[in-house]
């Protein structure tokens, strides 16, 4: 039995049905996070309601963005040894306040949303890189050796929330799925390209396409602007708003996601672990961790037509955006429809991802890393 005193890890989180909300919830469910402060989403409760039931009844819910002056936040800091944030601390002064109290500050970054200039004295002590791309960005000469010793750790897949009773093995590609989520910045999920690919799909083949979104009005706008013919296609189902996270991947064969720039994409991991074939963009880092990468001749991956340097929003880092053509999205889908052995192969291989990237394997690793960070700050 270990004589080490337990450390307490706290997080500032959204409690909403979106990527950051589910990411934080997964870490809390796993036991890596002990204390939580909820920050309401700025778009309001009508659009993105706060799921307070995800956390203990007394969990503070903060309404104001400059929250470091509140008693709830200061009391939260008094209860923790490590502040763990996902993508952002929401108020960068929170990092300075935690550092002043010798609390280890740790960020799991999403490089596309990292500010080009961090406020003075508000840099995180450490990072845990959720993807190889994030690792490469923050170990580049721009940041010197500040994060050179920080680890890359995959985000574990959380089967009870997302993948239900899977994995399974898919034997044919007939039922395609695209999750548009909240649409996102710069159409980075490739929803427009999926919509425009429909007119290039094999009309003689047996297929259906389901497109889901939490932002049904936003999805309807994209259809009107970019592919109005889709609304009359009886093979295409438009669903939303999505509320049942447990069945996102339950009734489909292929997950179509021509994503453009993110390093971490939980839906890709979750779809693969559920046994679906993942038809996504042939770009780093996905073509490294997903078995459809270059070593398999890109049989399930969509080629990149060009790369552009962009920012998702002013003030954030410049990143590389991979552009794909709707015709190439359709070509991959058509190929999978007539290639059942390829479908079976990639379904079986992908399902093994969940056997590796799970909390049973990675919880002790995360705990060990966070403890090391705390001990270094205290020494």
C-alpha positions as CSV (number, residue, x, y, z in Angstrom):
1,X,0.0,0.0,0.0
2,X,1.3,3.4,-0.9
3,X,2.1,5.9,1.8
4,X,1.8,8.9,-0.6
5,X,-0.6,11.5,0.5
6,X,-3.3,11.8,-2.2
7,X,-3.3,15.0,-4.3
8,X,-6.5,16.8,-5.2
9,X,-7.0,17.8,-8.8
10,X,-9.5,20.6,-9.7
11,X,-10.8,21.7,-13.0
12,X,-12.8,24.6,-14.4
13,X,-15.3,23.1,-16.9
14,X,-18.2,23.6,-19.1
15,X,-21.0,21.2,-18.2
16,X,-22.6,21.3,-21.7
17,X,-23.2,18.7,-24.4
18,X,-20.2,19.6,-26.5
19,X,-16.6,18.4,-26.8
20,X,-15.1,20.3,-23.9
21,X,-18.0,19.4,-21.7
22,X,-17.8,15.6,-22.4
23,X,-14.0,15.7,-22.1
24,X,-14.1,17.2,-18.6
25,X,-16.9,14.8,-17.5
26,X,-14.9,11.8,-18.7
27,X,-11.9,12.9,-16.5
28,X,-14.2,13.4,-13.5
29,X,-16.0,10.0,-14.0
30,X,-12.6,8.3,-14.2
31,X,-11.5,9.8,-10.8
32,X,-8.6,11.8,-12.1
33,X,-10.5,15.1,-11.2
34,X,-11.7,15.5,-7.6
35,X,-13.0,19.1,-7.6
36,X,-14.9,21.0,-10.2
37,X,-16.0,24.6,-10.8
38,X,-18.6,25.0,-13.6
39,X,-18.6,28.0,-15.9
40,X,-21.7,28.7,-17.8
41,X,-21.4,28.8,-21.6
42,X,-21.5,32.4,-23.0
43,X,-24.2,31.5,-25.6
44,X,-26.7,31.1,-22.8
45,X,-28.8,28.4,-21.2
46,X,-31.4,28.3,-24.1
47,X,-28.7,27.2,-26.6
48,X,-26.3,25.3,-24.4
49,X,-27.9,24.4,-21.1
50,X,-25.7,23.6,-18.1
51,X,-25.9,20.0,-17.1
52,X,-25.5,20.5,-13.4
53,X,-26.6,16.9,-12.8
54,X,-23.2,15.7,-14.1
55,X,-21.5,16.8,-10.9
56,X,-22.3,16.9,-7.2
57,X,-25.1,19.1,-6.1
58,X,-22.9,21.6,-4.3
59,X,-20.6,22.2,-7.3
60,X,-20.3,26.0,-7.8
61,X,-21.7,27.4,-11.1
62,X,-20.1,30.7,-12.0
63,X,-22.0,33.1,-14.3
64,X,-19.4,35.8,-14.7
65,X,-16.3,35.5,-16.9
66,X,-14.0,37.4,-14.6
67,X,-14.6,34.9,-11.9
68,X,-11.2,34.9,-10.0
69,X,-12.6,37.5,-7.5
70,X,-15.5,35.3,-6.4
71,X,-15.4,33.5,-3.1
72,X,-16.5,30.2,-4.8
73,X,-13.4,30.2,-6.9
74,X,-11.0,31.1,-4.1
75,X,-12.5,28.4,-1.9
76,X,-12.1,26.0,-4.8
77,X,-8.4,26.8,-5.0
78,X,-8.0,26.2,-1.3
79,X,-9.2,22.6,-1.8
80,X,-6.8,21.6,-4.6
81,X,-3.1,20.9,-5.3
82,X,-3.3,20.9,-9.1
83,X,-5.4,23.0,-11.5
84,X,-6.1,21.0,-14.7
85,X,-7.7,22.9,-17.6
86,X,-9.0,21.7,-21.0
87,X,-8.2,24.1,-23.9
88,X,-8.6,27.2,-21.8
89,X,-8.8,28.4,-18.1
90,X,-11.7,30.7,-19.3
91,X,-10.1,33.5,-17.2
92,X,-6.3,33.6,-17.7
93,X,-5.9,35.4,-14.4
94,X,-7.1,32.1,-12.8
95,X,-3.7,30.6,-13.8
96,X,-1.8,33.4,-12.1
97,X,-3.8,33.2,-8.9
98,X,-3.2,29.4,-8.7
99,X,0.5,29.8,-9.4
100,X,0.7,32.4,-6.6
101,X,-0.7,29.8,-4.2
102,X,1.9,27.2,-5.5
103,X,-0.8,25.1,-7.1
104,X,0.5,23.2,-10.1
105,X,-1.2,24.5,-13.3
106,X,-1.7,22.1,-16.1
107,X,-3.3,22.6,-19.6
108,X,-4.5,19.9,-22.0
109,X,-4.2,22.2,-25.0
110,X,-6.1,22.4,-28.3
111,X,-3.5,24.3,-30.3
112,X,-6.0,25.9,-32.7
113,X,-7.6,27.8,-29.7
114,X,-4.4,28.8,-27.9
115,X,-3.8,32.5,-27.7
116,X,-0.9,34.0,-29.7
117,X,0.0,36.1,-26.7
118,X,-0.7,34.8,-23.2
119,X,-1.2,37.5,-20.5
120,X,1.9,38.2,-18.5
121,X,2.6,35.6,-15.7
122,X,-0.4,33.5,-16.8
123,X,1.5,30.8,-18.6
124,X,0.7,27.2,-17.5
125,X,3.4,25.4,-15.6
126,X,2.9,22.3,-17.6
127,X,1.0,20.8,-20.5
128,X,-0.3,17.3,-21.3
129,X,-0.5,16.9,-25.0
130,X,-3.7,15.2,-26.2
131,X,-2.3,14.7,-29.7
132,X,1.0,14.4,-31.5
133,X,0.2,17.6,-33.4
134,X,-0.3,19.6,-30.1
135,X,3.0,18.1,-28.9
136,X,4.8,19.3,-32.0
137,X,3.4,22.8,-31.8
138,X,4.3,23.4,-28.1
139,X,7.7,21.8,-28.4
140,X,8.6,24.0,-31.3
141,X,11.3,26.7,-31.0
142,X,8.5,29.3,-30.4
143,X,8.2,28.0,-26.9
144,X,11.8,27.1,-26.3
145,X,12.2,24.4,-23.8
146,X,9.3,25.5,-21.6
147,X,7.2,22.4,-22.4
148,X,10.0,20.1,-23.7
149,X,9.6,17.5,-21.0
150,X,5.8,17.5,-20.9
151,X,4.3,14.2,-22.1
152,X,1.9,13.2,-24.9
153,X,-0.9,11.2,-23.4
154,X,-3.9,10.0,-25.5
155,X,-7.3,10.9,-24.2
156,X,-8.9,7.7,-23.0
157,X,-12.2,6.6,-24.6
158,X,-15.1,6.5,-22.2
159,X,-17.4,3.6,-23.3
160,X,-20.2,4.1,-20.8
161,X,-21.0,7.6,-22.2
162,X,-20.4,7.2,-25.9
163,X,-20.0,3.7,-27.3
164,X,-22.4,1.6,-25.2
165,X,-22.3,-2.1,-25.8
166,X,-19.6,-2.0,-28.5
167,X,-17.2,-2.8,-30.1
168,X,-18.7,-4.8,-33.0
169,X,-17.5,-5.7,-36.4
170,X,-19.1,-4.0,-39.4
171,X,-19.3,-6.2,-42.5
172,X,-20.6,-3.7,-45.2
173,X,-20.8,0.0,-45.8
174,X,-24.4,1.0,-46.2
175,X,-25.2,3.3,-43.3
176,X,-23.1,6.4,-43.2
177,X,-23.0,8.9,-40.4
178,X,-21.7,12.5,-40.0
179,X,-21.9,14.3,-36.7
180,X,-21.8,18.1,-37.4
181,X,-21.8,18.9,-33.6
182,X,-22.3,22.6,-33.0
183,X,-21.0,23.2,-36.6
184,X,-17.9,24.8,-35.3
185,X,-15.5,27.4,-36.6
186,X,-14.6,27.5,-40.3
187,X,-16.7,24.4,-41.0
188,X,-13.8,22.5,-39.5
189,X,-15.8,19.2,-39.3
190,X,-16.2,19.2,-43.0
191,X,-20.0,19.3,-42.9
192,X,-20.3,21.3,-46.1
193,X,-18.1,18.9,-48.0
194,X,-20.2,16.0,-46.8
195,X,-23.4,17.7,-47.9
196,X,-21.9,18.5,-51.3
197,X,-20.6,14.9,-51.7
198,X,-24.2,13.5,-51.7
199,X,-24.7,14.4,-55.4
200,X,-21.6,12.4,-56.3
201,X,-22.6,9.2,-54.5
202,X,-23.5,6.0,-56.5
203,X,-27.2,6.2,-57.2
204,X,-27.4,2.5,-57.9
205,X,-25.8,1.4,-54.6
206,X,-27.7,0.7,-51.3
207,X,-26.8,3.5,-48.9
208,X,-28.2,6.0,-46.4
209,X,-26.6,9.0,-44.8
210,X,-27.5,10.5,-41.4
211,X,-26.3,13.9,-40.5
212,X,-26.7,15.0,-36.9
213,X,-26.1,18.2,-35.1
214,X,-26.8,19.8,-31.7
215,X,-27.3,23.1,-33.7
216,X,-30.2,22.1,-35.9
217,X,-30.8,25.6,-37.2
218,X,-27.1,26.0,-38.1
219,X,-27.2,22.8,-40.0
220,X,-30.3,23.8,-41.8
221,X,-28.6,27.1,-42.8
222,X,-25.6,25.2,-44.3
223,X,-28.0,23.0,-46.3
224,X,-29.8,26.0,-47.7
225,X,-26.6,27.8,-48.6
226,X,-24.5,24.9,-49.9
227,X,-26.6,21.9,-50.9
228,X,-30.3,22.7,-51.0
229,X,-30.9,19.5,-53.0
230,X,-30.1,17.4,-50.0
231,X,-33.3,18.4,-48.3
232,X,-35.2,16.5,-51.0
233,X,-33.0,13.4,-51.0
234,X,-34.9,10.6,-49.2
235,X,-31.7,8.7,-48.5
236,X,-30.4,11.6,-46.3
237,X,-31.7,12.0,-42.8
238,X,-31.1,15.2,-40.9
239,X,-31.4,14.8,-37.1
240,X,-31.1,17.2,-34.2
241,X,-30.7,18.5,-31.7
242,X,-28.8,15.5,-30.4
243,X,-29.5,14.7,-26.8
244,X,-28.6,11.0,-26.3
245,X,-24.9,10.8,-26.2
246,X,-25.0,7.0,-25.5
247,X,-26.2,6.1,-29.0
248,X,-24.1,8.4,-31.3
249,X,-22.5,5.4,-33.1
250,X,-25.1,2.6,-32.5
251,X,-26.7,2.1,-35.9
252,X,-24.2,3.0,-38.6
253,X,-21.3,1.4,-40.5
254,X,-19.1,4.3,-41.5
255,X,-18.3,7.6,-39.8
256,X,-17.6,10.3,-42.4
257,X,-15.6,13.1,-41.0
258,X,-13.4,15.2,-43.4
259,X,-12.0,17.2,-40.6
260,X,-9.6,20.1,-41.3
261,X,-7.3,21.0,-38.6
262,X,-7.8,19.8,-35.0
263,X,-5.2,17.6,-33.3
264,X,-7.6,15.8,-31.0
265,X,-10.9,14.6,-32.3
266,X,-12.8,12.5,-29.7
267,X,-15.6,11.5,-32.2
268,X,-13.0,9.8,-34.5
269,X,-11.6,7.8,-31.6
270,X,-15.0,6.9,-30.3
271,X,-16.4,5.9,-33.7
272,X,-13.4,3.7,-34.3
273,X,-13.6,2.1,-30.9
274,X,-17.3,1.3,-31.5
275,X,-16.3,-0.7,-34.5
276,X,-17.3,1.8,-37.2
277,X,-15.0,2.5,-40.2
278,X,-13.7,6.0,-39.9
279,X,-13.5,7.8,-43.3
280,X,-11.6,11.0,-42.4
281,X,-9.0,13.3,-43.9
282,X,-5.5,12.0,-44.7
283,X,-3.8,14.5,-42.4
284,X,-1.5,14.4,-39.4
285,X,-2.0,13.3,-36.7
286,X,-5.0,11.2,-37.6
287,X,-3.1,9.3,-40.3
288,X,-0.6,8.2,-37.6
289,X,-2.8,6.8,-34.9
290,X,-5.7,5.6,-37.1
291,X,-5.0,2.3,-39.0
292,X,-6.2,3.8,-42.2
293,X,-2.9,5.8,-42.5
294,X,-0.2,5.6,-45.1
295,X,0.8,2.0,-44.1
296,X,-2.6,0.9,-45.4
297,X,-2.4,2.8,-48.7
298,X,-5.1,5.3,-47.4
299,X,-8.0,3.0,-48.4
300,X,-10.4,4.8,-46.0
301,X,-8.8,8.3,-45.9
302,X,-9.8,11.3,-47.9
303,X,-7.0,13.0,-49.8
304,X,-6.0,16.6,-49.0
305,X,-6.3,18.9,-52.1
306,X,-4.4,21.8,-50.5
307,X,-3.3,23.3,-47.2
308,X,-3.9,26.9,-46.1
309,X,-2.5,28.9,-43.2
310,X,-5.4,30.3,-41.1
311,X,-6.6,31.3,-37.7
312,X,-9.8,30.0,-36.2
313,X,-10.3,33.4,-34.6
314,X,-8.3,36.6,-34.3
315,X,-5.7,36.5,-31.5
316,X,-5.2,32.7,-31.7
317,X,-2.3,30.8,-33.2
318,X,-1.9,30.4,-37.0
319,X,-2.5,26.8,-38.0
320,X,-2.6,24.6,-41.1
321,X,-6.0,23.8,-42.5
322,X,-6.4,20.8,-44.8
323,X,-8.9,21.4,-47.6
324,X,-10.7,18.5,-49.2
325,X,-13.0,18.3,-52.2
326,X,-16.6,16.9,-52.0
327,X,-15.8,14.7,-55.0
328,X,-13.0,13.0,-53.0
329,X,-15.3,12.5,-50.0
330,X,-17.8,10.8,-52.3
331,X,-15.1,8.7,-54.0
332,X,-14.0,7.2,-50.6
333,X,-17.6,6.5,-49.7
334,X,-18.4,4.9,-53.0
335,X,-15.2,2.8,-52.7
336,X,-16.2,1.5,-49.3
337,X,-19.7,0.6,-50.5
338,X,-18.2,-1.9,-53.0
339,X,-15.4,-3.1,-50.7
340,X,-16.9,-5.2,-47.9
341,X,-13.6,-6.9,-47.1
342,X,-11.9,-3.5,-46.6
343,X,-14.8,-2.5,-44.4
344,X,-14.5,-5.7,-42.3
345,X,-10.8,-5.2,-42.0
346,X,-10.8,-1.6,-40.7
347,X,-13.8,-2.2,-38.5
348,X,-12.0,-5.0,-36.7
349,X,-8.7,-3.1,-36.4
350,X,-10.3,0.1,-35.3
351,X,-12.3,-1.7,-32.5
352,X,-9.0,-2.6,-30.9
353,X,-8.3,1.1,-30.2
354,X,-10.6,1.0,-27.3
355,X,-8.6,-1.9,-25.8
356,X,-5.6,0.4,-25.7
357,X,-6.9,3.9,-25.2
358,X,-9.0,3.3,-22.1
359,X,-9.1,4.6,-18.5
360,X,-8.0,1.3,-17.0
361,X,-4.7,1.7,-18.8
362,X,-4.3,5.5,-18.6
363,X,-5.8,6.6,-15.3
364,X,-2.7,5.5,-13.3
365,X,-0.5,7.2,-15.9
366,X,-2.3,10.5,-15.6
367,X,-2.3,10.3,-11.8
368,X,1.5,9.7,-11.8
369,X,2.2,12.6,-14.2
370,X,0.0,15.0,-12.2
371,X,1.6,14.0,-8.9
372,X,5.0,14.6,-10.4
373,X,4.0,18.1,-11.5
374,X,2.7,18.9,-8.0
375,X,5.8,17.6,-6.3
376,X,8.0,19.7,-8.7
377,X,6.1,22.9,-7.9
378,X,6.4,22.2,-4.1
379,X,10.1,21.4,-4.2
